[in-house]
Amino acid sequence: MCRLLNVLLALLSRFLFAVHGVVTVWRVVAIKEEPLYWLLLTGVALLGVEMAVTLKCTRNAEWKWFSPMVFLYLSTVIPSIWFLELSLLQSKLPVNNSSGPELHLLAHIPITAVGIPTQNCPPRFTLHAAALKQHLISDQI
């Protein structure tokens, strides 16, 4: 039962990362009007391979000190948000325009998504996880 729960949680987390990655890349393609940007989805495409390797090679369906899932997700989302920010700067639109709040939301989802798994840390890391979450959510970024 515990193994099944780990597999379901692994599927859910990768699905959520994939959905956000696809939406972010889709916004880049829609704004830039260049289909070449779909290549940014290679990180999300590799999430399935990463999940198969992780489930096969680890006991609890996650690596101990490094998360290839988060690395692949961030390798898709960070360049996408960077391209969105550049297009916003190039068009010289004020941040209060219609695409401003949407871009702000897309930029903060990765920070929240990386901070949420810290809730499942072992008890000896709870203080650090709470401090990390507070730092990630604060507006000092």
C-alpha positions in Angstrom: 0.0 0.0 0.0 2.8 2.4 0.8 4.6 1.6 -2.5 1.3 2.4 -4.4 0.9 5.7 -2.5 4.5 6.6 -3.4 3.9 5.8 -7.1 0.6 7.8 -7.1 2.3 10.8 -5.5 5.2 10.6 -8.0 2.7 10.6 -10.8 0.7 13.5 -9.4 3.8 15.7 -8.8 5.2 15.0 -12.3 1.7 15.6 -13.8 1.4 19.0 -12.1 5.0 20.0 -13.1 4.2 18.9 -16.7 1.0 20.9 -16.9 2.6 24.1 -15.6 5.6 23.6 -17.9 3.3 23.1 -21.0 1.2 26.2 -20.1 4.4 28.3 -19.6 5.9 27.2 -22.9 2.5 27.7 -24.7 2.5 31.3 -23.5 6.0 31.8 -24.9 5.0 30.4 -28.2 1.8 32.4 -28.3 3.6 35.7 -27.4 6.7 35.2 -29.5 4.7 33.6 -32.4 7.7 31.3 -33.1 7.1 27.5 -33.0 10.8 26.8 -32.3 10.1 27.6 -28.7 8.2 24.3 -28.3 11.7 22.8 -28.0 11.7 24.1 -24.4 9.4 21.2 -23.6 12.3 18.7 -23.7 12.7 18.9 -20.0 9.0 18.1 -19.4 9.2 15.3 -22.0 12.0 13.7 -20.1 9.9 13.7 -16.9 8.3 10.3 -17.9 11.8 8.8 -18.4 13.0 10.2 -15.1 10.0 8.8 -13.3 10.5 5.3 -14.7 14.2 5.4 -13.7 13.4 6.8 -10.3 10.7 4.3 -9.5 13.0 1.4 -10.7 16.1 2.5 -8.9 14.9 3.8 -5.6 12.9 2.3 -2.7 10.6 5.2 -1.8 10.2 6.6 -5.4 12.4 9.6 -4.8 16.1 10.3 -4.7 17.7 11.3 -1.4 19.7 14.4 -2.1 18.9 15.4 -5.6 15.7 15.7 -7.4 16.0 15.2 -11.2 12.3 15.9 -11.4 12.7 19.5 -10.1 15.8 20.0 -12.3 13.9 19.0 -15.5 10.9 21.1 -14.5 13.0 24.2 -13.8 15.0 23.6 -17.0 11.7 24.1 -18.8 10.1 26.9 -16.7 13.0 29.2 -16.0 13.9 29.8 -19.7 10.2 30.2 -20.5 9.7 32.8 -17.9 12.9 34.5 -18.9 11.6 34.8 -22.5 8.3 36.1 -21.3 10.1 38.7 -19.2 12.2 39.7 -22.2 9.2 40.1 -24.5 7.5 42.2 -21.8 10.6 44.5 -21.6 10.9 44.7 -25.3 7.3 45.7 -25.8 7.8 48.3 -23.1 4.4 47.5 -21.6 3.8 48.6 -18.0 3.6 45.8 -15.5 0.0 46.8 -14.7 -1.1 45.9 -18.2 -3.2 42.7 -19.0 -0.2 40.4 -19.4 1.5 41.7 -16.2 -0.4 39.8 -13.5 -0.4 36.6 -15.7 3.4 36.8 -16.0 3.7 37.5 -12.3 1.6 34.4 -11.5 3.6 32.2 -13.9 6.8 33.4 -12.3 5.7 32.6 -8.7 4.3 29.1 -9.3 7.7 27.5 -9.6 8.8 29.0 -6.3 5.7 27.7 -4.5 5.9 24.3 -6.2 9.5 23.8 -5.0 8.6 25.0 -1.5 5.6 22.8 -1.0 7.5 19.4 -0.9 9.5 20.7 2.1 6.4 19.9 4.2 7.2 16.2 3.8 10.8 16.6 5.1 11.9 14.5 8.1 11.3 16.1 11.5 14.9 17.1 12.0 14.6 19.4 8.9 11.3 21.0 9.8 12.9 24.2 11.1 14.9 24.6 7.9 11.9 23.7 5.7 9.8 26.4 7.4 12.5 29.0 7.0 13.1 28.0 3.4 9.4 28.2 2.6 9.1 31.6 4.3 12.1 32.9 2.3 10.8 31.5 -1.0 7.3 33.0 -0.5 8.5 36.4 0.7 8.7 39.3 -1.8 12.5 39.7 -1.4 13.2 37.8 -4.6 
